[in-house]
Amino acid sequence: MRDVLPELMQWWEAGETVGVGTVVATFRSAPRPPGASMLVGPDETAVGSVSGGCVEGAVYDLAQTVVSTGEPVLERYGVSDDDAFAVGLTCGGILDVFVEQVSRETFPQLGDIAADVAAGRPVALATVIEHPDPAWLGRRMVVRPDVRAEGSLGSERADAAVHDDALGLLAAGSNATMTYGPDGERRGEGMRVFVWGFAPKPRMLVFGAIDFAAAVARVGSFLGYHVTVCDARPVFATTSRFPGADEVVVDWPHRYLKAELEAGRIDRRTVLTLLTHDPKFDVPLLEVALRLPDDVRPAYIGAMGSRRTHDERTGRLVEAGLSAEEIALLSSPIGLDLGARTPEETAVSIAAEIVARQWGGSGERLASTAGRIHHDD
């Protein structure tokens, strides 16, 4: 929903009713992840996508029906034996789409949720998408850390179970469909609840205010990261040199990382790219980064440099007392082997390695591999 939230809010604020279809579960090689949404506006325009084009027409028609009847619908789409190009997924995947109507009357909490998302405050939205009692369908509960939940799914027991799970998903920045018994029983089936975890954007920390950093910042922003460029040299660390970054900080890299860690702004979704290849910056920073506890260690720590620079850097880390296991956490030389030469090509190489690490990709050409294209979460 995050991608279509601006358009949804325009209609919501104008008092219009919108049909919203959201991917709530995927199986096999589905093209869009859970949380992907498509809007059908009051002027019959479509915004967003749930499948990359395969079933948009069917979801569009269903959304119009839901707006007319007011009754939410959970629909499953997969390959059709009769005509795979009609409403099926030609990629062979299966996805569940929950379609509901959204307006000021049906979803009064949306304004506050949008304000939280815009401000980077964590908020989760839990919606009942399947239940034996149709009256439960579409009920919502808004969950925020350290604040009492807003709304109810139907019972205190269900609210308590979903609240706890929503907080866990929110901490991980994940979306998921959870299954419970009809009254929220942990063991059982009958009720399915989709939880959006609107956590703040994951962070990309780019250390070293060089020309490559500007390209990495642009690619990082494109991938959805909140990008920070940090360098101890004020003459180079300027906002004019890094328009693609969300913030530019003048500080020693290791000192800045320590401060961000103490402030609780580093987590497992953070990625760290070290582009200085200068020992006085590299080694102190890596001493901090590679020794972070598992629960706050960045998902990716990469350092730029030639093979020779890598060997010299490794030697200095050994001298600083880092173990072989700690040094093995470092991706160096940074990036995948794309034959990159320019800053922009190098940024693509780095981004490709980050994506591969996140989803378990091999980095090989898909044409030379077999099996599924999309990896499991």
C-alpha positions in Angstrom: 0.0 0.0 0.0 2.9 2.4 0.7 3.5 2.9 -3.1 -0.1 4.0 -3.8 -0.7 5.8 -0.5 -0.4 9.3 -1.9 -3.1 8.7 -4.6 -5.3 6.9 -2.1 -5.1 9.8 0.4 -6.1 12.3 -2.3 -9.3 10.5 -2.9 -9.8 9.7 0.8 -9.4 13.4 1.8 -11.9 14.4 -1.0 -14.5 12.1 0.5 -14.4 9.6 -2.4 -14.8 5.8 -2.2 -11.9 3.7 -3.7 -11.7 0.0 -4.5 -8.4 -1.4 -3.1 -7.0 -4.8 -4.1 -4.0 -6.0 -2.1 -1.8 -9.1 -2.5 -2.0 -10.9 0.9 -0.3 -14.1 0.1 1.8 -15.6 -2.8 2.8 -19.1 -3.8 5.5 -20.2 -6.2 6.7 -17.6 -8.7 4.2 -14.8 -8.1 5.4 -11.5 -9.6 4.4 -9.1 -6.7 5.0 -9.5 -3.0 2.4 -9.4 -0.2 1.4 -5.8 0.4 1.4 -4.7 -3.3 -1.8 -2.8 -3.9 -3.9 -1.6 -6.8 -6.5 1.2 -6.6 -9.6 1.7 -8.6 -10.6 5.3 -8.2 -14.0 7.0 -8.4 -13.1 8.2 -11.9 -12.4 4.6 -12.9 -8.7 5.1 -13.2 -6.4 2.3 -12.0 -3.3 3.0 -9.9 -0.6 0.5 -8.9 -0.3 -3.2 -9.6 -0.9 -6.6 -8.0 0.6 -8.8 -10.6 2.6 -6.9 -13.1 -0.2 -7.0 -15.6 -1.4 -10.7 -15.5 -4.6 -10.3 -13.5 -5.1 -6.5 -13.2 -8.2 -6.6 -15.4 -9.9 -9.1 -13.2 -9.0 -7.3 -10.0 -10.2 -4.0 -11.6 -13.6 -5.5 -12.3 -13.8 -7.1 -8.9 -12.9 -3.8 -7.2 -15.7 -2.0 -9.0 -18.1 -4.7 -7.7 -16.9 -4.4 -4.2 -17.3 -0.6 -4.3 -20.8 -1.1 -5.4 -21.8 -3.8 -2.8 -19.6 -2.7 0.1 -18.7 -6.4 0.7 -14.9 -7.3 0.8 -13.8 -10.3 -1.2 -10.7 -12.6 -1.0 -9.9 -14.0 -4.4 -7.2 -16.5 -5.5 -5.6 -16.1 -8.9 -3.4 -18.8 -10.6 -2.8 -20.3 -14.0 -6.1 -21.0 -15.8 -6.2 -24.4 -17.6 -8.6 -23.0 -20.1 -6.9 -19.7 -20.9 -3.7 -18.8 -19.1 -3.8 -15.3 -20.6 -7.3 -14.5 -19.3 -7.1 -14.0 -15.5 -4.3 -16.4 -14.7 -0.6 -15.8 -13.9 1.4 -16.8 -17.0 4.5 -17.1 -14.7 2.9 -20.1 -13.0 2.5 -18.4 -9.6 -0.5 -18.1 -7.4 -1.6 -15.1 -5.4 -4.4 -14.2 -3.0 -5.9 -10.7 -3.4 -8.1 -9.1 -0.8 -10.4 -6.4 -2.3 -12.2 -3.9 -0.2 -13.7 -0.4 -0.4 -11.9 2.5 1.3 -13.5 5.8 2.3 -13.6 8.1 5.2 -16.6 6.2 6.5 -15.1 2.7 6.2 -11.6 3.5 7.1 -11.4 6.6 9.4 -8.0 5.7 10.7 -6.3 6.0 7.3 -5.4 9.7 7.8 -3.4 9.0 11.0 -1.7 6.0 9.4 -0.6 8.0 6.4 0.8 10.7 8.8 2.7 8.0 10.6 4.1 6.6 7.4 5.1 10.1 6.1 6.9 10.9 9.4 8.7 7.6 9.6 6.8 6.4 12.7 6.3 2.7 12.9 2.7 1.6 12.5 1.0 -1.7 11.6 -2.4 -2.4 10.1 -4.1 -5.7 10.7 -7.1 -6.6 8.5 -9.3 -9.7 8.7 -9.3 -11.2 5.2 -11.0 -14.6 6.0 -13.4 -15.7 8.7 -16.3 -18.1 9.1 -18.5 -15.2 10.2 -18.8 -12.7 7.3 -19.3 -9.9 9.8 -15.6 -10.1 10.8 -14.3 -9.6 7.2 -12.6 -6.3 6.7 -12.3 -5.4 10.3 -9.1 -3.5 11.1 -6.8 -2.9 14.1 -4.0 -0.3 14.1 -1.0 -1.3 16.1 1.8 1.1 17.2 4.7 0.3 19.6 4.0 1.2 23.2 0.5 2.5 22.4 -2.8 0.8 23.0 -4.2 -0.7 19.7 -6.9 1.2 17.9 -9.9 -0.7 16.7 -11.0 -4.4 17.2 -11.0 -7.4 15.0 -13.9 -9.0 16.8 -12.9 -10.2 20.2 -10.4 -9.5 23.0 -8.7 -12.9 22.4 -8.2 -12.3 18.7 -7.1 -8.7 19.3 -4.4 -9.8 21.8 -3.0 -12.5 19.6 -2.8 -10.4 16.5 -1.4 -7.4 18.4 1.6 -9.4 19.6 2.2 -10.8 16.1 1.8 -7.4 14.5 4.4 -5.9 16.8 6.9 -8.6 15.7 6.2 -8.0 12.0 6.5 -4.3 12.6 10.0 -4.7 14.2 11.1 -6.7 11.1 9.5 -4.3 8.7 7.5 -7.2 7.2 4.1 -7.9 5.8 2.4 -11.3 6.3 -0.8 -13.2 6.5 -1.3 -14.9 9.8 -3.7 -17.8 10.5 -5.6 -18.3 13.7 -8.7 -20.1 15.0 -12.0 -18.3 14.6 -11.5 -16.5 18.0 -7.8 -15.9 17.7 -6.7 -19.3 18.9 -3.0 -19.9 18.3 -3.6 -23.4 17.2 -6.4 -23.6 14.7 -7.7 -22.4 11.4 -10.6 -20.3 10.2 -9.4 -16.8 10.6 -6.7 -15.2 8.4 -5.4 -11.7 9.1 -3.1 -9.7 6.9 -0.7 -7.4 8.6 1.0 -4.5 6.9 4.2 -3.5 8.8 4.8 0.2 7.9 8.2 0.5 9.5 10.5 3.4 8.7 12.5 2.9 5.5 15.6 0.7 5.9 18.8 2.7 6.0 21.8 2.7 3.6 24.9 4.2 5.2 27.5 5.4 2.6 30.9 6.2 4.1 33.2 8.2 1.9 32.2 11.3 0.0 33.7 10.4 -3.4 32.1 10.4 -6.8 31.2 6.7 -6.5 29.2 7.6 -3.4 26.9 9.9 -5.3 25.9 7.1 -7.7 25.5 4.6 -4.8 23.2 7.2 -3.0 21.0 7.5 -6.1 20.7 3.8 -6.6 20.0 3.3 -2.8 17.2 5.8 -2.9 15.8 4.1 -6.0 15.7 0.8 -4.0 13.8 2.4 -1.2 16.5 3.1 1.3 16.9 6.2 3.5 20.4 7.1 2.4 23.0 8.8 4.6 26.4 9.9 3.2 29.1 10.4 5.9 32.6 11.7 5.7 34.9 13.5 8.1 36.0 16.0 5.4 33.6 19.0 5.3 34.9 20.2 1.9 33.6 17.0 0.3 30.6 16.1 2.4 28.1 18.6 1.1 24.5 18.3 0.1 25.2 19.9 -3.3 27.5 17.0 -4.2 25.0 14.4 -3.0 21.5 15.4 -4.1 20.4 11.8 -4.1 21.1 11.4 -0.4 18.5 12.0 2.3 21.2 13.4 4.6 24.9 14.3 4.5 26.8 14.1 7.7 30.3 15.5 8.5 31.8 13.2 11.1 34.3 10.4 11.5 32.7 7.2 10.2 33.3 5.1 13.2 32.1 7.8 15.6 29.0 8.4 13.6 28.2 4.6 13.5 28.6 4.3 17.2 26.3 7.3 17.8 23.6 5.9 15.5 23.9 2.5 17.2 23.4 4.1 20.7 20.4 6.0 19.4 18.8 2.8 18.2 18.9 3.7 14.5 20.8 0.7 13.3 19.1 -2.7 12.7 19.2 -5.8 10.7 17.7 -4.1 7.6 20.6 -1.5 7.5 23.2 -1.8 4.7 26.6 -0.3 5.0 28.9 0.6 2.1 32.5 1.8 2.8 33.9 3.6 -0.3 36.9 5.5 1.2 39.6 2.8 0.8 41.6 4.9 3.3 43.0 3.0 6.4 42.4 5.8 8.8 38.7 5.7 8.0 38.3 2.1 7.1 39.8 0.2 10.0 38.2 2.0 12.9 34.8 1.8 11.2 35.1 -1.9 10.4 36.2 -2.6 14.0 32.9 -1.3 15.1 30.7 -2.7 12.3 32.0 -6.2 12.2 31.8 -6.6 15.9 28.1 -5.6 16.3 25.8 -8.1 17.9 23.7 -10.2 15.6 20.5 -8.4 16.4 21.8 -5.0 15.2 24.5 -6.0 12.7 23.8 -4.5 9.2 22.5 -7.0 6.7 25.3 -6.0 4.4 28.8 -4.6 5.1 30.8 -3.9 1.9 34.1 -2.2 1.4 35.5 -0.8 -1.9 39.0 -1.4 -3.0 41.3 -3.4 -5.3 42.5 -6.9 -4.4 45.6 -5.4 -3.1 43.7 -2.9 -1.0 41.5 -5.8 0.3 44.6 -7.8 1.4 46.2 -4.8 3.1 42.9 -4.0 4.8 42.4 -7.6 6.0 45.9 -7.5 7.5 45.2 -4.4 9.4 41.9 -5.9 10.7 43.8 -8.9 11.9 46.3 -6.7 13.7 43.4 -4.9 15.3 42.3 -8.2 16.8 39.4 -9.1 14.6 38.7 -12.9 14.2 38.5 -14.7 10.9 34.8 -15.2 11.5 34.3 -11.4 12.0 36.3 -10.5 8.9 34.3 -13.1 6.8 31.2 -10.9 7.4 32.8 -8.2 5.1 31.9 -8.1 1.4 35.2 -7.0 -0.1 36.0 -6.2 -2.8 32.5 -4.7 -2.9 29.9 -5.6 -5.5 29.2 -8.3 -8.1 31.4 -9.0 -11.1 29.6 -7.0 -13.8 32.7 -5.6 -15.4 31.7 -2.2 -14.1 33.9 0.8 -14.7 32.0 4.1 -14.2 30.6 5.2 -10.9 27.1 4.5 -12.1 28.0 0.9 -13.2 29.8 0.3 -10.0 26.7 1.5 -8.0 24.6 -1.1 -10.0 27.2 -3.8 -9.1 27.0 -2.9 -5.4 23.2 -2.7 -5.5 23.0 -6.1 -7.2 25.1 -7.7 -4.4 22.9 -6.2 -1.8 19.7 -7.5 -3.5 21.3 -10.9 -3.9 22.3 -11.1 -0.3 18.8 -10.0 0.8 17.0 -12.7 -1.2 19.6 -15.4 -1.4 20.3 -15.0 -5.1 23.4 -16.4 -6.7 24.3 -13.5 -8.9 24.5 -15.7 -11.9 22.8 -15.1 -15.2 19.2 -16.4 -15.0 19.7 -17.8 -18.5 22.3 -20.2 -17.2 20.3 -21.4 -14.2 17.3 -23.6 -13.7 14.4 -23.6 -11.1 12.5 -20.8 -9.6 13.3 -17.2 -10.4 11.9 -15.7 -7.3 13.5 -16.8 -4.0 11.5 -17.3 -0.8 11.7 -14.6 1.9 
